[in-house]
Amino acid sequence: EADIYQTPRYLVIGTGKKITLECSQTMGHDKMYWYQQDPGMELHLIHYSYGVNSTEKGDLSSESTVSRIRTEHFPLTLESARPSHTSQYLCASSDPRGGETQYFGPGTRLLVL
Amino acid sequence: AQSVTQLDSHVSVSEGTPVLLRCNYSSSYSPSLFWYVQHPNKGLQLLLKYTSAATLVKGINGFEAEFKKSETSFHLTKPSAHMSDAAEYFCVVSRRNYGQNFVFGPGTRLSVLP
């Protein structure tokens, strides 16, 4: 069982609000990732990090931002939520020593009204 | 460049019968290949992975997959389906040792009928 946590699990919020989705892992993994998944669709990488103070944009353009101040913590922030941000957001981490296998959190389902 | 094709968006089997979920990949590099399962309202759980060792890979819950380079395939099988296997299954290709290059297939929804 992977030790990676996401909060909140579900969030309903109004347009224009600022939100932060939390992701934490206790495995000491250097690499962390954020994916966006629309219902019934595949996952798309929106952000990743190689380690502390490292953040990169993924394949799918996103208005969200991320930070990596501590190894175990990789929060994602939307400054002004819009209905188009409604989706599921999945966080993952990996360890190069483990063959780059990614371990996923339970996800946050976001609904922006 | 890498890509993944999952040939069936939905597979339906009866409990106790074999499961076959098909995956074909394209990769310019030596690939690592993974199968993940996602149950409703849950995150993704790793079923099994191929990273260059044995081509027949055994995973959790009785699943296995065979890497066939000549066919660029990595099909997932299970001899006997259980009701708890009903879920969404994702095939993933990655450039070996480059974790950020995970490319997900569109997923196959497995239904298991009593």
Interface residues (C-beta under 8 A of the other chain):
Chain A: I4 Q6 K31 Y33 G40 M41 E42 L43 H44 L45 Y48 E56 G58 L90 A92 S94 P96 G99 E100 T101 Q102 Y103 F104 G105 P106 G107 R109
Chain B: S32 F34 Y36 N41 K42 G43 L44 Q45 L46 K49 T51 F90 S94 R96 N97 Y98 G99 Q100 F102 F104 G105 P106 G107 R109
